[in-house]
Amino acid sequence: MTFKKGDPRPPGAGRKKGSGNKLTFDIKQSLMLHGPALAAELVRIAMTARNESTRVLAIKECFDRIAGKASQHVQGQVLYGISAELQRLLAQHDGDNGCRNLAGC
């Protein structure tokens, strides 16, 4: 029986929960074999590359591996389902007609 779009999936179909992607696993295994050599090359590039931007990127990668990547905070304001910027643009373009629901406007 073939699967048709819109039909429910048969029981037991797909990858089991918790099992990894085979391609990702193979790539990680390959990189683990060469990990020390790759790290040494990255440090060499960070210390000796002629191009300054290449050195900076290599240094950044080294620090990301040592200390972890810095977290990035996202800020925003949402008013009644639309952003403050969109609210301002709507008020500027149409005038504020009191409509707060885009579907009903």
C-alpha atoms as one frame of an Amber mdcrd trajectory, in Angstrom:
protein
   0.000   0.000   0.000   1.459   3.370  -1.004   1.140   6.510   1.056  -1.056
   9.223  -0.450  -0.981  12.881   0.536  -3.621  13.607   3.154  -3.871  10.011
   4.406  -2.876   9.350   8.014   0.558   7.798   8.461   0.567   4.066   9.038
   1.478   2.983  12.581   5.224   2.542  13.044   6.098   4.697  10.012   9.093
   6.992  10.098  12.114   7.238  12.336  11.642   6.191  15.952  11.696   8.894
  18.633  15.190   9.592  19.880  16.956   7.934  16.965  19.409  10.172  15.179
  19.669  11.092  11.542  22.060   8.630   9.862  23.751  11.292   7.703  24.353
  13.572  10.690  25.718  10.633  12.664  28.132   9.706   9.850  29.355  13.293
   9.538  29.903  13.599  13.292  31.804  10.288  13.386  34.040  11.408  10.521
  34.737  14.760  12.172  35.547  13.073  15.496  38.298  11.091  13.809  39.929
  14.283  12.555  38.958  16.564  15.447  42.445  17.190  16.873  43.914  17.919
  13.423  41.003  20.258  12.563  41.391  22.115  15.857  45.141  22.476  15.313
  44.559  23.847  11.804  41.985  26.330  13.091  44.430  27.564  15.726  47.192
  27.789  13.080  44.943  29.907  10.843  43.974  32.110  13.813  47.633  32.734
  14.612  49.266  32.992  11.178  46.763  33.878   8.447  47.829  36.829   6.292
  44.323  38.201   5.885  43.153  39.881   9.084  39.477  39.041   8.532  40.396
  35.358   8.154  42.300  35.501  11.456  39.378  37.214  13.195  36.913  34.588
  11.964  39.221  31.765  13.032  39.705  33.345  16.467  35.931  33.770  16.804
  35.422  30.094  15.967  38.035  29.094  18.551  36.369  31.182  21.256  32.929
  29.845  20.296  34.251  26.320  20.817  35.893  27.200  24.139  33.240  29.371
  25.787  30.137  28.691  23.708  28.358  31.114  21.454  26.972  34.260  23.029
  23.226  34.302  23.518  21.252  36.782  21.475  18.270  38.476  23.071  15.324
  39.430  20.903  13.186  42.393  21.894   9.891  43.493  20.486   6.470  44.785
  21.299   3.222  43.359  20.003  -0.058  45.223  20.173  -3.216  43.218  19.566
  -1.438  40.727  17.327   0.482  43.277  15.232   3.831  44.910  15.884   4.199
  48.457  17.132   5.975  49.393  13.887   3.085  48.061  11.782   0.623  49.855
  14.062   2.529  53.127  13.530   2.639  52.646   9.759  -1.073  51.841   9.598
  -1.912  54.919  11.663   0.351  57.054   9.477  -1.109  55.761   6.213  -4.822
  55.370   6.980  -5.227  57.314  10.156  -6.129  55.507  13.351  -9.683  54.375
  12.711  -9.817  52.395  15.953  -9.629  49.074  14.160  -7.321  46.698  16.035
  -8.054  43.531  14.053  -6.516  43.399  10.577  -8.971  40.721   9.430 -11.937
  42.921  10.271 -10.580  46.200   8.895
